[in-house]
Amino acid sequence: MKVEQRSIDYIPDSERHGKARDLFNIWFSGNMQLTPVMTGAVAISLGLNVFWALVAVVLGNLIGGLFMATHSAQGPKLGIPQMIQSRAQFGVIGAILPLILVMVMYIGSVYYSGLLGAQAIHSAIHGIPVWLAMIVLNGVTLIVTTYGYDLIHAVEKYFAILFGIVFVVITVEAFRLPLSANSWAVSGFKFGPFLMALSICATWLLTYAPYVADYSRYLPRNTSPWATFGWTYAGGVLGTGWTMGLGVLLAAASSKFGDNPTGFLAQMVGHSLAPVVYIVIVLGILGVNVLNLYCAFMATVTTIEPFTKIKVTPTMRFVILAIVDAIGTWIGIVGQGSLISIMNDFMLLLQYIMVPWSAINLVDYYLLRHGNYSVKDIFDVNGKYGRFNWICIGAYLVTIVAQIPFMNVDGVYEGPIAKALGHVDIAWMVALILPAVIYYFAMKAKLNTTGELQEIQTQAVVQ
């Protein structure tokens, strides 16, 4: 039990440890919790029947997992957190743009997940108000996150075993619930709601992309990229696909599920197992919020580091984490509204900002630089990656604007193209293709002009 000494700095070979298979536990247990269950319920709220909602869940996770796991494979080779590597694309200062968005995203995740966990505690012990339960839960999250990488891996390993057993019981009971006659009808296909559900499900795993390499960066440098990819993909897709599918069944069986999901699950498994369900739900929220808070910490330090050259001591680590945790907790205490509605809008907004970032990062890493980066220059404001890379920033901003006509955020905004397509939101497709094309050709021309492209190709051949 020792506080992690590293923050955003490079992990030297002497401190590398672990196996690629450890990543399965992180991403399986991190998704075996109530939040993705609620995301799966969104597919039913959009108007799909059980069959097509499950198809959307499976396809969405298979697609989203590809991006997530491909980012994870970068960790062992580079030995640095995921978002700081964005400096090689956006520039050392320019990377602050996606970093701020990532901080907002994960503070929102701390709020949403923490609120679900607090409601679970309140449902189990009515004498504890939701606000107090949230403070206690997020306080424990703060302690685990302060200790950092090794404790997180250890906790998630045992959580994975416990969650797997309990969710088998919950799933068996869910299949016993009565469903309407047309729940499994293939003829019940609705194109607009299906594509919307597909987008939301694909976005779930994609939102891990900004920090997925944070949990593989300590692995030995010679760890197989395919092993890193495979174990991450398996854990993420299995965990999320399972829980989202469960959400589909529960929402289809009862319209009351979204009002009190924890209480519904406890009642479903019976009085004797209800305490176990409450415990698992709370631990599941703890498990994922540790990941969210750890990422928010990394993003915060990466944002301020170019201006302060901050040295993250254990005390400083705790202070930064406590501030971020307090903000997420405060939002959760004052936040209001339907949980399913909040999750629907939140996941849609995330895809508009995270998909173009992911496309740019993957194109740069795999197609242009082939994983060859100067870690020294990533930490140097005056290094070869520069303060700002306007090609990358321009491609990113153009893509965000280009998505506007394709957006459909229910009750908030609907673009003209989305309306013309029957209320179908295909902005994520634009966000995937447009920045990749713009960045690849423009950046390739720049690298070719400076001679860096030839240097990268030579390094790739040597390796």
N, C-alpha and C positions, 0 to 999 in steps of 0.2 A: 504494500500500500504506500506508494510514493507518487507525489504530484508529478505529472508529465513535465519534463524540462523543456521540451521543444514546443514551439507554437507554429509559426509559418516558415521557419527556417528549414534548410536542407537537412535530410536525415543521412548521416554518414554511414558507410558500410558497416562500421563497427557496432552500430546500434540497430541494424536491420534484424528482424526476427519474424517468426510466424510462418504459416503455410497458407497457400491460396485457398484451401478448403475452409479456413476460418471465416472467409467472406460470406459463405453460405449462411452461417449463424447470424451474422450482422443483418443481412438483408431479408432473411426469413423471419426472424423474431421482430425486426423493425416494422414489418408489415402485418404481423399476426395480432392486430389490435383493432379497436373499434372505428378508427377514422376511415380506413379503406372500406369497412363494412358500410359506413354511411355513404361513401362514394358509390358503391355498387347500388345502393338504394336509389340514387339519383336516376339511374337508367330506367327504373320503374316509374318514377315521378315524371319522366319525360313522355311517358305513354307507351313504352314498349311492353310486350308480354315477356314471360320468363325466358322462352327460347331465344328470342332475338336479343334480349338484354344480356344473357349469358354469352352469346356469340360476340357481342360488343366487348364484354369484359375480357374474354379470352384473346381476341384479336388485338385489342387495345394494349393489353399487357405484353403480348408477344412483340408488338412494335415498339412500345416504350422501353421495354427491357433491353432492346438492341442498343439504343443510344446510351442508356445508363451503364451497361456493362462495358461498352467500348470506351467510355470515359474512365472506368475503373482500371482498365488495362494500362493506363498511363502512369499510375501511381508508382509501381516498383521501379520503373526505368528512371523517372524524374526525381522521385524522393521528396516532392514538395506538395503542398495542398493544391487542390484543383483550381480554385479561383485565382491564386497568385500566378498560376501558369497563363492566365488570360492576359497578363501583361505583355506576353510575347505577341499577342494578336492586337490588343487595344492600345498598347503603350503603357508605360509604368503608371502614369497619371491617368491616362484615358481609361484604364481598367476600372477606375472608381465608378464609372457609369453603371456597368452591370453589377458591380459589388454592392452599390446602394440598393439596387432592385432586389438583389439576393437577400440583403439584410431585412428589407421590408417583408419579403416572402417568408423567411424563416421565423421572424417575429410573429407574423400572422399564423404560422403553423404552431408555434408555441402557444399562442392564444387559443386557437381552435381546439387542438388536442388537449391542452390543459383544462379547457372548459368541459370537454367530454369526460375526462378523468374525474374532475371535481363533481360533476353530476352523478358519476358512478358512486363516489364516496357518499354523497348526500343520499342517494337511493338506498345504500346499504345501512347508513346510520343517519336517520332523519334529523337527529339533534345537531349535526354538524352542517352549518350553512355552506352554500356553494362557494362563497368568497373565501371562507376560511379553509375549506378543502383544497381550493386551488392554490392558496399560499403555501400550504403544507406540501402538496404534491410537487409544485415547482421549486420549493426549497430543497427537497430530496434530489430533484433533477439537477439543481445547482451543485450539490455536493459531489454527485457522481461525475458530472462533467468537469468539475475542477480537477479531480484526479486524472481524468483524461483517457488516453488511447487504450492502455492495457486493461484498466478496470472496465471500460466500456465493452471491450471484446469479451472479457470474462463474464460480465453480467448477461450480455446478449446470448452467450453460449448456453447458459442454463435456462434462460428465458425461452429459447428455441425449443428445448425439450418439453418444458411445462406447457407452453402454448400449444404445441402440436397435439399433445394428449387431450387437453381440455377442448380444443376446437374440433376434434373428432367427435366428441360427445355432443357439442352444440350443433354440429352439422347433421348428425344422425337425427336429432330432435327436430331440426328445421325441415328435413325431408318428410317428417310425419305431419306437418301442418297442412291443412286443406288449401288447395289452390283452385282458382276458377277454371271452368271447362276449357277455355281457349288459351290457357297459360303456355302450353307446349305446341301451339299451332304454328306451323311454318308459314301459313298464309297471313299471319299477323304482322308482316313486315311493314315498317314505316321508315322511309328513307331518311327524312330530316332528323327525327329523334334518334335513329340508329347512328347516324354520322356524328351527332352531337355527343351521344354516349361513348362512342368510339374515341372521340377526341379527348373527353374527360378522363377516360381510363388510360389512354396512352400517355397523357400528361402527367399522371400520378408518378410513374417511375421516372419519367424524364425530369421531374423536379428534384430528384436526388442527384442529377448530373453535376450541379455546382459543388457538391462535396463528396461524391462517391469515391474519388481517389484519395481523400483524406484518410480513409480506412484501409487503403492498400499501400500507402506510401512508405510504411515501415517494413514491408516485405523485402526479402533479399533481391538485389538487382537482377539476379539470374532467374527469378521466378518467371515461368512461362506466361506470356501474355494471353495465350489461349486458356490456360488454367485460371488466371485471374478473371478473364471474361466469363468463362463457363460457370464458375462457382458463384460469381455475382449474379449472372443471369438466372441461374437455377433458383437461388434463394429469393431473388426479387420477384420473379414471375410466379413461382409457386406460392409464396406468401401472399402476394397481392391478389393473384387470380382466385385463390381459395377464399379469402375474406370478402372480396368484392362479390364473388358468386353467392356467398352466404347472404350478403346484403340484398341481393336481387331476390332470393327466396323469401327472406323475412319481410321485405317491403311489399312483395306481391301477396303474401299471406295475410297481412294486416296493415291497414292504413294508419294504425296507432303506433306502429313501430318507431316512426320518426319523432314522435312526441316524447318518448322516454325509452330510448333503445336499451339502456342498461337494465331497467326494470323489466322490460319485455323479455330479454334473454334470461334473466333470473327466474321469472315466472315460468318460462318455457321449459327449463331443465328441472324444475321442481324445487321444493323447499330444502331438501338435503344437500343439493349441489349448488344452490344459489350463492352461498358465501364464497365458494371456489370461483364462480363466474365473476363475482365482484372483484375478487383479488386479482384475477387474471386480467380483467379489463383495466384496472388501475395500473398494474405492472406493465401492461402493454403500452399504455399512454406514457408511462415513465420511460420505457425503452425507446420509443420513437422521439420523445421530446429531448432526451439526452443527445440524440443525433442532431436534432434541429438546433439546440442551443450550442453544441460544439461547432457546428457550421457557422452560426451567427457570430460566434467568437472569432473564428478564423477570418470571416469576411470583415469584421470590424478592425482587427489588427492589420489586415492587408490594406485597408483603406487609409488608415492613419500613418502607417509605417513610412511611406515616402517623405512625409513632412516632419516626422519626429524622430525617426530611427529608434523607436521605442524598444527597450529591452524588457521582455515579458518575464518578470520574476513570478514565483508562485503567488505572491500577494497581488501583484498587478493582474495576473490571470483571474484571480477570484473577483477582483473589483470590476473588471470588464464584464465578466460573466454575470455578476450580480446585477449590474445596470441593465443589460439586455434582458435578463430574466424578469426583472422588475417591470420593465416596459410591457413585455408580453403578458405578465400577470395582471397588470392594471387594465390593459385592453380587455382581457377576459372577464374581469370583474364588472366593468361598465358596459361590456358588449351586450347587444340585444338581438333578437331575431330568430327565425327558424333555422335550425342547424343544417338541414338538407339544402335549403335555399342558399345559405351562406357558403356551404361547401361547393355547390354548383357554380356560383359566381366566382368564387375564389380560384377554383381550378381552371376556369376559362381564362381569367385574367393572367394566371401564371403562364399559360401556354403562349400568350401573345409576346411575352418578354423572354421566356426561357428557350423556346424552340429556335429562334434565330441565333441566340448565343451558342447553343449547342452545335448548330450546323457550322458556324464559323470556326469554333474550336476544333471540331473533328476534321474539317477540311484542312485546317492549318497543320494539325498534328500528323494526320495519316497521308494526305495527298501532296502537301507542299514541303514540309520540313522533315517528314518521316521520323518524327520523334527526336530529332537532333536539335537541342536547345542549349544555350549557354545559361546555366543556372546563375552564374555570377552576374550576368547582364540583366537577368530578371529582377535582381535586387538593386540595380544601379539606375538611378534616374537619368544619368547621362550615358547609359550603356547603348548597345547597338539596337535595342528595341525602341529607343526613344521615349519621350514623354507622352506623345500622342501618335497613334497611327490612324490618320484620317481616312484611309481606305476602309479599315475595319469599322471605325465609328460611323462612317457614312453608310456603309452597307447595313449596319445594325439599325440605324435610325430610319433609313429609307424603308427597310422591311417592316418596322413597326408601323410606320405611316401607311405603307401599302396594304397592310392587313385590315385597315379600318373599314373599307367597303364590304369586307367578307365577314366581319364580326357579327355575332348575335349573342349578346348578354341579356338574358331574359329580364324584361322590365327595366333595363338600363339603357341599352342602345342596340339597334339593329341596322346594319349597313345595307345599302341598296342592292348589292349583289346577293347578300344573304337572303334578302326579302324576295328577290327575283327567283332564287333557287328553292323557294318554298321554305324559308326560314332555316336553311341549312348553313351551318358555320364551317367553312373550309379554310379559315384563316391559317390554321396550323400547317396546311399543305404549302401555302404561300411562304410561311415563315421557315419552312424546311428547305425549299428549293431556291427561292430568290437570293437569300444572303450567301448561300453556298456558291452559286454561279457568279455573282458579283465579286465576292471576295477572292475566289479561286483565280479568275482570269486577271483581275486588277493586281492582286498581290503577286501572282506569278510574274507578271510583267515588271513589277518593281524589283523583285528579288533577282530577276534576270539582268536588269539594268545595273544593279549594284554589285553583281558578281556573286551574291550570296547563294543563288540557286545552284550554281556550279559547285560551290563549296559543299552545300548540303548533299547533292547527288554523289559527290566523291566520298563523303563520310558514309552514306548509305551503302555504297559498293564495298567499302572497306569492312563495314560491319557484317 
